[in-house]
Amino acid sequence: MSGTCVLVLDAEPLPPLDRLRGRARVVHADEQSLAGQLPAADVLLVWDFLSTAVREAWPGDGPRPRWVHTPSAGVDKLLPELAEDGRDTVLTNARGVFDQPIAEYVSGLVLAMAKDFHGSWEWQRQRQWRHRETIRVGGTRAVVVGSGPIGRAIGRTLLALGVTVELIGRTRRESDPEFGQVYAAGELDGLLGSADWVVCVAPLTEESRGLFDARTFARMKPGAHFINVGRGQHVVEDDLVEALVAHRIRGAALDVFDREPLPADSRLWDVPGLFVSPHMSGDTVGWRDDLAEQFLDNFDRWEAGEPLRNVVDKHLGYVPSKPAGPAR
């Protein structure tokens, strides 16, 4: 058997790693035992990608895994420790698995809010015939904050509905083949006033933390809807509540929160015009199998000494457009 040790930070159900039998020694850890097992691991699979245990247990300058993989798009649960103390450790993520599912989810929210499906369901439950007029989606404008694969998939799906899409990335890019151009992060304020839909799917960085606050919501037009499928820390939740209660914006949908699971006594459950979902926008039937298969494909590459897919720039906090170098 290979001497390679693959350490898995567990979450139920466990990943199907049968393909590693005879090729690697697979060991499991929980949050309490992780620190003691990290120094002996060659590869760390952070299957419990919502845990912050890796940051707390990372061995610093001591022996540590040469490759860490998180089966999530965001890597904020692993940084900055891996950037500061794991300079020779390669970090990869699940870029590509969640793109279309999240795009479908966001488009479903846009349609549901535009067509007042929630209102129709409530009137049906009360057996009342209440005719209303709804919003035509075609011809509306969306600002999508985040120009990575998920943001681009959201933009493409909204374009198919007839929505004009303005995509915002870290830097401005001209002549984009799909969206005409990509706007820089600093141009957000100038785009908000004309947007009917503002969608956040940006990576969580120091620059994007708290990006959507009272000032940002005040720049949106009263008929705007806000959707966050990025990270809960992108939004100052009290400011969003105030914007909805004061009718500064028309509605909002949150799939991610500053604290998860959302406590039962949170005021967010009862805010008028706010749709709450439990961090599920990318989770379709079979998603865990897809994540495991992606890791196994990358393990094949790692074992062969080939460049890994989805190598994260640990200082930027996401996979850059230009591929990184070899893993080993």
N, C-alpha and C positions, 0 to 999 in steps of 0.2 A: 504494500500500500504506500502511496505517496506520503512524504513527510509533511505535506501542506496541511496546516490547521485552519479550518474555516470556523470562526466563532459566530454564533447567531444570537443576537439579542432578541429574546423570544416575544412573541405575541400570538394569541390564538386566532385562527388555526395556524399551525406551524407551516412553513413553506415546504412544498414538495421538492426535495433535493436528492431524489433517488439516483439521478444521473451522476452524482459525485461519489457513489459507492465504489471503493477500490481506487479512487483518484485523490481523495482527500479525507482527512479525519474531521468530521463535523461534530462540534461540541456546542452546547447550549448554555446560555447565561440569562439570569434575570437581572433586574436593576441592582440588587444587593451583591451579587457575585461577579458582576461585570469587571470591576476594577482589578480583582485578583486574577482574572483570566486573560485580560487584554495583552499583557506582555508576551504571552506565549503564542498569540494568534498571528498568522500571516495575513489573513483576510477577515474583515469584520462585516457581516451582513446585519444592518440595523433594521431587522424585520419590524420591530416596534418603533416605527418612524415618528411617532408622536412623543416618544420619551426624550427627556433631556439628560438621561443617565450617561451618555457618552461624553458630554461636556464635563460632567462632574467627575468621571472616572478616568479621563484621558491621562496617560502616564507621563506626559510632558517629554523630557529628554531621555526617559528610559526606553527600554524595548517596547515596540508598538507595531501594530499591523502596517504592512506596506500598502494595503488597499482597503478602503472603506467604501461600502455601497449602501445608499439609502434608497429604498423603493418608494420614494416620494419625489415630487418635482422641487419642492422647497428644501433647502439645506440649513435653514436658520437654527434648527435644533442641534447642529453640530459645530456651529461657529460662535465665537472666533477661535476656540481652542485648537481646532485642526489647522487653522491658518497660522497661528502663532507658534504652536509647539509640534506641529506635524508637517513640517515643510517638505519632507521627503515621502509623505503618505499621499497616495493618489485617492481622490474623492470622486465618486460617480453617483449619478442620480437616475431617476426613472423618466427622464425626458422622453416624450413620445407616446407613453402609454395612456396618458389622460387627456391628450389634446382634443380628440373628437368627442368623447363623452362630456367633457366640460363645455365644449362649444354647443352641444345639443342642449345641455342643461340651461345655459345662459339664454339660448334662443327660446327655449320653452318658457323661461321666466318672462322674457320680453313679450311673447305672445299672450301669456296668462295675464300679465298686468295690463297690456293694451286692450284685451278683449274682456277684462273683468270677469274671468272665470270664477274667481273666489265669490264675487257677488252673485253670480248665477247659481252657484252651489248653495249659498245661504238662502236665497229666495226659494229655491227648490225645496230645501228642507222645511221651509215655512209654508209650502204649497201656495206661494203667491206669484202671480203673473206680473212681473215688473219689466216692461220694455225699457231699454236704455240704448243710448248711442255709445259706441266705443271708438277707440283710436285706430286709424289706419296705419299699419306698421310701415308699409312701403312709402318712401319719401321722408321718413324721419331720419334723424342724425344720431350717430353713436360715437362716443369717444371711448376707445379701448386703451387703458393704461397698462402697458406691458406688451412688448413686441416680440416675445419669444414664440415658440411653437404653439402654445396654448392660446396666446393672444391672437396670433395669426389665424388659428382655426376658428376662434370666435368671430373674428372679422369676416372670414370667408362665408361662414354660415349666415351671418347677418346680411352680408351683401346679397346672398341668394334670396333673402326676404325683401329685397328692395331698399334696404337701409344704406344710407351714406355713412361710410366708416372712416374715422380719422384715428390712426394708430399712433401711440406714443411710446417711444423707446428711450434708451439712455441718451443717445445722441441723434441728431437729425440726419436722415439719409434721403437723398434725392432719387428720383426715378425708380421707385419701388415697382416691380412688375405687377403686383396685385393691388396695391393701395395708392399708387401714384407717388406717394412720399411717406416717410415716417417722421413724425414730429419729435423734437427733443423734449425731455422732461420739463425744461424751463418754459415751454410753450403751453403747458396745461391750462394756466389761468385764462389765456386768450381764447381757448377753445370751449371752455365750460359754458359760456353764456348762450351758445347756440345748440347745445346737445340735448336731445330728448332722453338719451340713455347714456349713463356714465358707468363703465364696467372696469373694475380693478382686478387685474390678474398679474400684477407686478411681483417680482421677487422681493422678499423682505430685506431691505438694507437700511443703514442708518439714514439715508436720504429719503426713503419711502415710508419709514415708521411715522405714524401719525399724519400721513399726507392728507387724509380726508378729515378735516376739522371744521370748526365753525366758519372760518374764513373761506374754505373751499366750498362748503355747502351754500354760503351766501352768494357765491359767484354763479351758481347754477340757476337756471330759470325756474319759476314756480311749477311748471308742468313736467319737470325732469324726474326721471327715475334713476336710482343708484343701485348698482349690483356689485357685491364683493365676493369673489371666489378666489382671492389671493391669500392673504393672511389676516387674521383678526386684528393684528397690531397696526395694520394700515389705517384703521379707522379709530377716531376718538368717539367712542360709542355714545357718550352723553351728548356730544355735539350733534350726532345724527338724530338722536331722540328729540332734541330741541328743534331741529330743522323740520322734522316730520310733524311734531305737535303744533308748531307755529305755521305749518303749511308753506314753508319756504321751498320745499320740494314736494312732489306729488306722492312718491312712494319709494320703497327700497326693499332689497332682498339681501340677506346675509346668509352665507353658507359657512362662514368661518368667524371665529369670535376670539376676543382677547383671552377669555377663559373657557376652556372646553373640558368636559361637557358644560354646556350653558346651565348654570344653577337654576333650580326650579323657582327661586325667588327673584330671578333677574327681571327687571322691568321691561327688557326687550321682548319678552313673550307677549306683552299686551299693548304694544305701541300701535296705534292706528296706522295702517298703510305699510306696515313692515312684515315681510314674509321671512320666516325663520326656518332653516333646514340644518340638519346635524352633520355638517362637513361630509357631504355625500355626493357632491356634484360630479366627481370623476369615477365613482364606484359603481360600475355596471357588473352584470352577472359574469363571473369568471375573471374579475380583475386581479385577484390574488395570483391565479395561475399565470396570467400575463406578466405580472411582476417577477414571479419566480423564474419564468422562462427567460426574461430579459437578463436577470442576474446570471443564469447558467450560460447564456450565450457569451456574456462578458467574461465569465470564468474560463470558457474555452479559449478566449483570446489571451487572457492573463497567463494561463498555463502554457500557451504556445509562444509567449513573449511578444505578442502582437499589440498594437495600440488599442486601448480600451475605448469603448463608445461612451459618450456623455460625461467626459471629464470636466469637472467643475473647476472654474477659477475660484479658489478659496478666498481671494481678496474681493472679487466682484460679488460672489455669492450665487453665481449661476454659470451655466455652460455658455461660453462665448461662441460667437458665430464661427470663428476660425478654429478648427480642431486643434486640440493640444497634442503634445508629442507622445512618444511611446510610454507605456506604463512601467516598464522595467528596464 
